Amino acid sequence: MSFLKIKDPSKRDKLVAEYLKTTKKIQEDFHLERLGEQSLYEDFGKIFKPITEQQKRLKKLFPN
């Protein structure tokens, strides 16, 4: 693993700040993506609830 040897403190601080900003952005994007999927599954549950409930009732009436 190689490391950059930057002698100028202002350039080094700028590079570190950019790195931290990028990692934070990636984490936020991942988190938002996960929350989006979760809300999608909740919406599917609401939409398909009548169908799944009917299937459960039919399964109880006609067990195979």
C-alpha positions as CSV (number, residue, x, y, z in Angstrom):
1,M,0.0,0.0,0.0
2,S,1.4,3.3,-1.0
3,F,0.8,6.7,0.7
4,L,1.1,10.1,-0.8
5,K,3.8,12.3,0.6
6,I,2.4,15.8,0.3
7,K,4.7,18.4,1.9
8,D,2.4,21.4,1.4
9,P,-0.1,21.4,4.3
10,S,-2.8,23.3,2.4
11,K,-2.8,20.7,-0.4
12,R,-2.7,17.9,2.1
13,D,-5.7,19.4,4.0
14,K,-7.6,19.9,0.8
15,L,-7.0,16.2,-0.2
16,V,-8.1,14.9,3.2
17,A,-11.2,17.1,3.1
18,E,-12.1,15.9,-0.4
19,Y,-11.6,12.3,0.8
20,L,-13.8,12.8,3.8
21,K,-16.5,14.5,1.7
22,T,-16.5,11.6,-0.8
23,T,-16.7,8.9,1.8
24,K,-19.6,10.7,3.5
25,K,-21.4,11.1,0.2
26,I,-21.0,7.4,-0.5
27,Q,-22.4,6.5,2.9
28,E,-25.4,8.8,2.6
29,D,-26.2,7.5,-0.9
30,F,-26.0,3.9,0.3
31,H,-28.2,4.8,3.3
32,L,-30.8,6.6,1.1
33,E,-30.8,3.7,-1.3
34,R,-31.5,1.2,1.5
35,L,-34.3,3.4,2.9
36,G,-35.8,3.7,-0.6
37,E,-35.9,-0.1,-0.9
38,Q,-37.5,-0.5,2.5
39,S,-40.3,2.0,1.7
40,L,-40.8,0.2,-1.6
41,Y,-41.3,-3.1,0.2
42,E,-43.7,-1.5,2.6
43,D,-45.7,-0.1,-0.3
44,F,-45.8,-3.5,-1.9
45,G,-47.1,-4.9,1.3
46,K,-50.0,-2.4,1.4
47,I,-50.8,-3.0,-2.3
48,F,-50.7,-6.8,-2.3
49,K,-52.2,-7.3,1.2
50,P,-55.7,-8.1,-0.1
51,I,-54.3,-10.7,-2.5
52,T,-52.1,-12.3,0.1
53,E,-54.9,-12.4,2.7
54,Q,-57.2,-14.1,0.2
55,Q,-54.5,-16.6,-0.6
56,K,-54.1,-17.4,3.1
57,R,-57.9,-17.9,3.5
58,L,-58.1,-20.2,0.4
59,K,-55.2,-22.2,1.7
60,K,-57.0,-22.8,5.0
61,L,-60.2,-23.8,3.2
62,F,-58.5,-26.1,0.7
63,P,-55.3,-27.6,2.2
64,N,-53.5,-30.0,-0.1
